């Protein structure tokens, strides 16, 4: 059965995603002059290759970048309050009010 492998892969991906969010939020703290929309505009061509700029897609990408930054701050705070291993033990979802 692939179930144990699939579960392990999902857990691994979730942990990596949390670490990436922390790294991204820390970079954003060091580089305050770049806002989420500026970053979205810079990434747009890579995220939507060969497509011209669409305001709706840009808004969605900007919102996603903001969510990543907020999630990174939450995960980083949890790791500092408890321990770095805390982000490994969290469930699938972490509330934004945490």
Secondary structure as GFF3:
##gff-version 3
##sequence-region A 1 98
A	DSSP	alpha_helix	3	30	.	.	.	ID=ss1
A	DSSP	alpha_helix	36	47	.	.	.	ID=ss2
A	DSSP	alpha_helix	55	81	.	.	.	ID=ss3
A	DSSP	alpha_helix	86	89	.	.	.	ID=ss4
###
